[in-house]
Structure formats: structure tokens, C-alpha cells
Amino acid sequence: RFDRLKTLAKYILAQLQVISDLVKERQMNCILALQEEYSFDLCICGSSDPRLPTSIRAAFFDILTDLWLDRHPHMQVVVPQLMRFLGKDEEVHHLPVFNLTNPDLPDAWHQEHIDSMPPEVHAFYRLGNPHKMEAVVRIVRHFLGVGPQVEQQVHSDTDYNAFLLAFLRIVQKLLRYG
């Protein structure tokens, strides 16, 4: 019985890894097909639940990164090489303002497809809605704020190393996308 459960766990892990590989590097056809099955909430819960094995949590972190973070409308923030600071006597009378040129939903969705999407997908594409990133930042804070558990990890555990690598990919995306 134990061997069958172990085989089933390996199968589930392999399925999660395949999903992550399918949506890598902004494969929009796969992303649009899988975003309903692997919702943002499911990926957040799967990656942050300490009751799950670290290898499963790592796979959910990879899906979260590739399916929900590394996709449109997120783009890398480019910081200028040279920045100048205003002196105390200098005043700014006008600051540039960012406006969207096209307020429509991305990916050239037709109206029938838009109507079929669940509300969380519509909320995901609202650029002014920071709840999605806030949830990811809370997971990062929770993991880093555990204290001695993080400081005293045994780094010879391959499952934990896979989890830590997936976690660091999330941190990298958060830094890259601002």
C-alpha cells in the first residue's frame, strides 16, 4: 500500500512539473488553456501550505511563477543608468503621467471568450489591482520571517533545495517586475 501511495505522489509531482514546463516563457496558448484549471488561489494555497511536502510546494511555486507572474501585463522594470537628484532650490512643476493607450483586455480576446472567463481572471488583468502581488509578497514575508527554521535548514535535502530554488525565482520575479 505504501509503495502505491509513493507512486501516486510521484505521479502528482510529475503532473505539476509538466504544467509548469508547459507555461514557461509566456506560452500564451497554454497559459490561457490552463489558467482556469490552476487558478491563482490554488497556486497560492499549494505553495504556502506547510502541510504539503516541499517538492509539491516547489512545483506549485513554479506554476505560480510561470502561469501567473511571468506573463502579460507584467514587464521588467528598467531602471535608468544615470539618475539626477534635484537640489533643494529646484522645483518640479510638472511630472509625466502614465496613461494606457488601450484599456481593453490583453491577448486579443473576443467578447464571447471574455464573458466565459471567471471573475478572478478579469480581476487579474486590472492593472490598478495590486491584490495579486500582495498575496505573493505575503508568502515571501511569511517564509523569510519564520526565523530559526530558515536559518537552520539542512541543504543536503534535495526536496528542500528545489523548494528554495522555486521560492527564489518568485523573489526574482517580484524584484524584476517592481
N, C-alpha and C positions, 0 to 999 in steps of 0.2 A: 504493500500500500504506500509506504513512504517513497519508494522509487517512482511510483506513478505520479505522486504529488510533485516530486522533484522534476520529473519530465514535463509536467504541466506548467510548473513555474518557469522552466527554461523556455518553453514554447511561448508563454505570455511575454517574457522579456524579449525574445526574438521578434515577436509581432510589434512591440513598441519600438524596437530599434529599426525595423523596416519602415514603420510610419515616419520616424524621424528622418531616415535616409530619403524617403520619397519627396519630402517637402524641403529638403536642403536647397540653399542658394536660390530662393524665391521662385520655385516651380509653381507658378500661379494655377495651372490646371489641377495639380494635385492639392494645392492649398485650398482652392475653392471646393474641391470634392470632399476633403477630409475635415474642414473646419466645423462642420455640423456634428460629425461623429465625435471628434475630440475637441470639445468646447474649451474655451479659455478657463472656465470654472473647474472643469475636470482636470486640466493640466495643472492648475494652481493647487488643487487639493491633492493630486497624486504626487506632486513634487514636494509638498510641505508636510505630508503626513508622516510623523516619525514612526508609526507602527509598520510601515512598509519597509521591505529590505532596501538597502542603499542602492542596489543595482536597478531596482524598479523605479526608485525616486530619480536616479540619474537619467533613466530613459524618459521619464516624464519631463525632467528639466530640458532634455534635448528636444522633445516635441514642443515644449513651450517656447524655446528659443527659435526653432526653425519654422514652426507653424504660426506663432502669434507675434513674435518680436521682430524677426528678420524678414519683414515684408512691407509692402506699401501700407501706410503712408510714412513709415519710418525711414529716415535717411541719415546718413552720417553727418554730424555737426562738424563743419570745417572751421577751425579756429585760425584767424589771420596770423601770419608770421610776425608782423610788427603791430604793436598796439601803442597808442599815444594817450597819455593821461592829460586831462585839462588842468591848467593851472587854477589857482584859487580865484584869480581875477577874470577868467574866461567864463562866459555864459553860453548855454546852448538854448537857442530859441526854437529850433525845430528838430525833431528826431524822426528818422524814417520809420514808416509803419508797414508791416507785412499784411497784405491782403491776398486772399485766394482769388485767382483769376477764374477758376471754375469750381463752384460749390457742389457740383454733382458728385455722386459716389464714384470711387475709382473702378478700374478694371473694365470699363465699358459695359456695365450691367444693363440689361434691358429691364423694363418696368415689371414684367411678369416674374423675372428672377428676383428682383428687389422685393417684391411683395411676398415671395415664398421664403425669404430669409427670416430667421428668428430675430427677436428684438435685440439680443445681445450682439449680433453681428452689426446691426445698424448703430448701436451704441459704440462699438469698437471703432467704426470709421468716422466718428465725430472727432475731429482734431482737437476741439476745445475740451474734451472729456479726459481728464488725467487719471481716472479711477483704475484703469488697466495697469499703468505703470506703477501707480501707488501700491497696488497689490503685490507686484513683483518686488518693489523696494522693501515692503514689509517682510517678505520671505527672506530677503538678503539680510536685513537687520536682525531678524529672529535667529538665523543661523549663526551670524557673527557675534551676536550678543549672548550666546549660550555660555561663553566664558571657558572654564577649565575643560569642558568636553571638547571644544575645538582645539585648544592648546595642547591637549594630551592625546591626540589621535595617534594610532599606530599606522604608519604609512606603508606598511607591507601588505595591507589588506587591499586586494585588487578591486573589490566592490566599492570600498570607500574612496579609493583613488578615482574611479570612474565617476562617482558622485561628485567629488570635489572638482574634477575637470568640468563636468556639466555645470556646476554652480559657478565656476569662474567664467565660463562662456556667457552666462547670464549677466554677471557683473561687467564683463567686457562690452556686451551689447548696451547695457544701461549707460556706460561711460561714453561709448561711441555715438549713441543717439541723443545724448544730452539729457 
